[in-house]
Amino acid sequence: MGRGLPSKCYTPGVLLAAFSFALSAGLPIGLLPAASAPIAVTVRAGGVVSLSVRYMAPAVLVNRAAPNSLLLVTPWQKAQAGLRGPARTEPQWADYFAGVEPVLFKMRVPARAKAGQYPASVTAQLFVCDQHEKVCRLQELTLPVTLKVSLAGAKQAALTLNIRSQELRRSPLD
């Protein structure tokens, strides 16, 4: 790559200590607002929705040693998952993912759910270093989803959410 990250790209322990201090002091830590328009998926009451979350931000490195997580929240369940993937091969970047494997959530809609629209979301909490912006920080990104429940129709549905560089680069201060 040649350019590398700034000297202000710290180890996970230093990052966690800094984030803990910032939170306790009430300082901003780069949390992002929710994405604008929810993605919708329709499924029959009693059906199953397979929700795949893909990380598609190659210029934003995710720290492998940090407590990165994805949290799915629906009216009927909560599920949390960590990130997995191979390490980068360059020794100086071995603490970062070379790629992040897609995370698959399966959510069952109760058979007694009434027809209608229900809000859901996936919140990603990521410890990232952006090669373009040359900054490391905790990023939290909420991806809204609308679950459309019908009394007839598909018993299974699939949906893919993508986390892209431009979503991670939006600043709450803009």
Steps between C-alpha positions, in 0.01 A plus 500: 500500500777742577298769674412315818306631796603781730693444818168566679376148421516342845482146637159366609585543871589866453189552284271342760652707780459817294139415411419421864646835607314685221170338595542573870596861423207545261727565203389418142657186359384497139163330528301512179129565458274237349503455125218693333258258334417157643528198272179295497437128482163320489433165665196305615415476870679191631766534232876546520709790371869436426688825541858513373726792598803554276795727575597670174740775606851386400660839571368492858695245703323318784710412804485123562587521871228754587146407610331562163136393492177496304169517688169410335191637676146408393172524692537127575869439558851632548806325364866598514796380295870577481707540188721231351749489220866451417774733623690723263827339390723809546661474847431866584126450422451155655256648757252580220265287293606433141130441435192463715276198447127571453295463818172311467207559735184291482193658652171320544182702482248365752207313345262725693659824377241734352537618142676835479835672502745459786825688559824309542866596485854374483752703699867455418757600763838499329853600602636631172796680344418685179788500252347792306425726800809377690313472831407217739178501700201311633222512241141412570268471204129413515340346193118517520284221360123484456345157544176475305294214642221356287247227570575333166800493273860395538582287803870581460670818392859613466652845534858627473628814673834644388728714718688725258785750539281806439269402788796466734644834387190711569584723792243595766659847498429567130 
